[in-house]
Amino acid sequence: MNSTAPSARVDSIRRSLVSLKMPRALEILDATPRRIEQGQIDGIETNDELLGEELSLRENHRVKAALRMARLPVVKTLAGYDFSFQPSLDKNRILALAGLDFIERAEVVHLLGPPGTGKSHIAKALAVEAVRAGKAVYFIPLADLIAQLAKARYERGAMILTSNRGFAEWVEVFGDAVVATALLDRLLHHAVVIQIEGSSYRMGEHAALVPENARNGAAFNPPPTRRRGRPPKKGNPDPEYG
């Protein structure tokens, strides 16, 4: 074998990688012969590394594209959730949900609690886990969800709902007992209900500026005040934030 054979072989591999559209493998190819000569890797490890790097790049692209399609406003992870701030929350129960068995069972996960307690963080983090596992995910406001529930069978897929209102308040929220009852009947049929009782993350970030009585929980139940002008609109179960 002449001295140009290794270089020619690398050029052939490079052309193959270009044809196969494997940019990450192409990036690390040039350093591969030197690493083989130095005994850092052998031929089998070379193939494993080239293919592994390419698969990792493609998986990252797939996840990013799926997250865009899911229309998640912000990407969150369970690693970024401070469970120590919410002692009322069972961490193991949330990590069990991250195993995504609730999706196979077409269950509805309800995350209930005051504003700012991390309900949406957990919901979005579970959505990210689902995307990574190759599941189809879609973030949707409650009004659109209700319209879809009215037209399609709800048991075809799993859902995660966040709300700062208890189920007993949904009649007031929707202003129609029949609608609220019908909706709850569907959403509680195969349900996992998780109540978060802790304080607000957002309040905690500015604790020095908040009065002591508010830090102790009064902030979530302020006394009624008189407002001028038109009365405020009724609230909603907050499916997006909190």
Steps between C-alpha positions, in 0.01 A plus 500: 500500500651837402518804728209675332255219568388622849443851370305372201291282731419802719400697190270215397342493846458878485313478170278228643419709805412796280269282289338356812459851644689425820648840596604415855689187392664710229616754760686246710636294209820699448624430853417131484810367311733674747315352795525153344875544441547606863312194621215701657231312306482199271295440187186380678510793743542735205179376340317512833616856566417632153153348503436591865588865445278517192207337678539740793490800266192370318323428828567855621358637177195274531431611857537869411264465204246307709511764775431770242205299368376453858479881537642494850549865597800415719701178523537372857664192652442306821867551582426872518211460745582570865309227685643619832298821461176301488514242786131418448583355158599134475812504282485126438146534370609762246801293396265205453292714264821571307503129418202590276286198586207742539519561126459131422200493735352815337468666841439866582751649746363795699753731665314723745628776726543874557663716231877481477545162668653333195201322347581610147871427552419138579250475214750635247779280637281192459420615146873521425549146633219383273656668196835338575325165514355558154147589613291761322444802727287811455458796736150645485295762690200372694244667271636312198514179699132528593409546134697189407348295782158589365590354160728200574537208742722615788632152582717483189791674669638616832480859624665718763290787638614771742255709700501741793131422555362198683248280318216640714566845348475393137127560494566863590782524247292374208179661617308188399452207734412262215816584303723481807351170614532344156862619468596373843332168430728453201819636655467305825414165342862382478671760717811555710451798732802670658444786743787743564451687827827693519599862459556688176841485334447850367418630849806323636727671249396838644450397862689802633244732341194312624340569841535226759128418504506455121799267519304287744231434242264798518611612154278237338186627676508881491207689653240620248545853372257732326578572139366774283368434153382171356513186713789263425450205271469156649824309530595177328662179624840629386606222261814679390680661790558453869 
